[in-house]
Amino acid sequence: MEGLNFTNKAQKIIVNAQNIAREMGQQHIDALHLL
């Protein structure tokens, strides 16, 4: 994922959501992971 257009805070949120999805055995991010 290109992160050049995101702020540092948004990038951290996206990475955290990716980690949550991965821990749950999912391959994509849903809105629920971002909340």
C-alpha positions in Angstrom: 0.0 0.0 0.0 1.3 3.4 -0.9 1.5 5.5 2.2 2.8 8.7 0.7 -0.6 10.5 0.8 -1.3 9.7 4.5 -0.3 11.5 7.6 1.8 9.7 10.1 -1.1 9.2 12.4 -3.2 7.8 9.6 -0.4 5.5 8.6 -0.2 4.2 12.2 -3.9 3.5 12.3 -3.8 1.6 9.0 -0.8 -0.5 10.2 -2.6 -1.2 13.4 -5.8 -2.2 11.5 -3.7 -4.5 9.3 -2.2 -6.2 12.4 -5.6 -6.7 13.9 -6.9 -8.2 10.7 -3.9 -10.5 10.4 -4.3 -11.6 14.0 -7.9 -12.5 13.3 -6.8 -14.6 10.3 -8.3 -12.2 7.7 -6.6 -11.0 4.6 -8.2 -7.6 4.1 -9.2 -4.6 6.3 -12.8 -3.8 7.0 -14.1 -0.6 8.5 -14.5 -2.6 11.8 -10.7 -3.0 12.0 -10.2 0.8 11.7 -12.6 1.6 14.6 
